[in-house]
Amino acid sequence: MLWSVWWVWLSGALALATLEVIVPGYIFLGFAAGAGSLAMILLIVPITSMPMILVMFAVLSLVAYLAMRRVFGLPGEKPKVWDRDIND
């Protein structure tokens, strides 16, 4: 089955990361990180159940998206504005 082959998920991660460069927004980057993580897991542990693979992909993508949202900030956040000069 093609879904359980690790290099298929790794090439999908590469395609999603390329799509992220074309359409920025950190949306496809979470899916790319999930697919890349799943490829590394499938390289170590062969899993043949397609529903299990898809659930793992969804969970890994969600975790990656939430981690990037925490690191890169929430949409709509503004940079801090300094009211007072440090040299005054």
RAFEN-V277048 format. One line per field, one symbol per residue. ss: DSSP state (a for helix, b for strand, c for the rest). phi: phi as a letter, one per 20 degrees, with the letter a starting at -180 (. if undefined). psi: psi as a letter, one per 20 degrees, with the letter a starting at -180 (. if undefined). A space follows every 50 residues. Layout:
ss: ???
phi: ???
psi: ???
//
This chain:
ss: caaacaaaaaaaaaaaaaaaaaccccaaaaaaaaaaaaaaaaaaccccca aaaaaaaaaaaaaaaaaaaaaacccccccccccccccc
phi: .ffeefffffffffffffffffdfqmeffffffffffffffffedfddef fffffffffffffffffffffenefnfdffdeecefee
psi: phhjphhghhhhggghhghhhgnqjjghhghghghgghghghhgoppiog hhghggggghggggghghhhgirqpiqqqppphqqhi.
//
